[in-house]
Amino acid sequence: MRKIAVLGATGSIGTQTLDVIKKHPDKFRACLLSASSDAEGLFQLARIHKPDVCSLIKEPESIPDDLKNIQWFFGPTATEDALKASKADDALCAVVGIAGLSAVMCALDACERVLLANKEALVTGGSLVMEKAKRLHKLLLPVDSEHSAIFQCLEASNGNAAERIILTCSGGALRLFSKEEIENASVTDVLKHPTWRMGGKITVDCASLMNKGLEVIEAHHLFSMPADKIDVVIHPQSVIHSMVEFEDGACLAQLGQPDMRGPIGYAMGYPERIEYGGKRLDFKTLSSLTFDTPDADRFPCLSYAYEALKHGNGAPVVLNGANEEVVGEFLRGNVKFGEIPRAVRYALDHAKYIEPESIEDVYALDKEARRLARCAFSM
């Protein structure tokens, strides 16, 4: 029985994690549920899963009487405080954005393993996170479908070193839109992801291909692979989740239905595979698996991510911070979709770069990136 802390429990990854836990009550127990501000959603989950500890960043007016036996934490450090109190074996980190960085760092101290569904923690604090995991001899298991696929391929490689990583990409909701249509795409257009069920922010990032750019940076840190050895291909069917190429030219690919419970279950059960209740692939009904090259002219955010990774000196922090800021404004209906790459470009061009040596450095650079992004879309 492994005790799991589910950070970001009310989000898409969090609720799917709880689905897997519920399917295996003999193997897992949710001992901690955390959320940012969705108190009612968290109350509902707490009634079902009966954790020992819960946390909310935004304190609710009151705690229901039937949940007062749970240990509650509130405020800016609630997630970290709850983690320390939970005595969890594993932390499933699905907090959205850079807000998850401090939780990941705390989870490395508090838990045996970190199941990482927060790519921004590595995009913004990659060297800090990986160095700490190595120093503490803690296992960091990827939950993103692409990085889980790469990890699974490497596990099957019998120790042979990877020559190249190929990240697959659905292309997002705007894959077939013209440049003009992309510029003026509505929130409704953007959130119609063709294959995956995800939260709003990541779905917007998929539409701009920024999500794939962030995954390139994440793969660099997780697998010690340089930028020029990480390729991206458009694969609309989302059946091949990613591939690894070896010295002899052979490729290993991991395939499956587009269901996040697959990579979640793999990380939770590692090194064993566990049933997660998903639909199996039926190869007889797969009419085709197609691939294409990302269009840098229509979707420049991917190339900006490669640029930031190669530049270093905190550029990935700037990339991520500017993107988070403008995506939030887009989801609130305050800017056009076309403002996203322009705001990111402006921030990358005007930031004063430093190599972050602490989380405080990361947060300072993130704050500056957000300021620059606001300057860009308020011009």
Secondary structure by P-SEA (a helix, b strand, c coil): cbbbbbcccccaaaaaaaaaaaaccccccccbbbbccaaaaaaaaaaaccccbbbbccccccccccccccccccccaaaaaaaaaacccccccccccccaaaaaaaaaaccccccccccccccccaaaaaaaaaaabbbbbbccaaaaaaaaaaaacccccccbbbbbbcccccccccaaaaaccccccccccccccccaaaaaaaaaaaaaaaaaaaaaaacccccccbbbbbbccccccccccccccbbbbbbbcccaaaaaaaaaaccbbbbcbbbbbccccccbbbbbcccccccaaaaaaaaaaaaccaaaaaaaaaaaaaaaaaaaccccccaaaaaaaaaaacccccccccaaaaaaaaaaaaaaaaaaaac
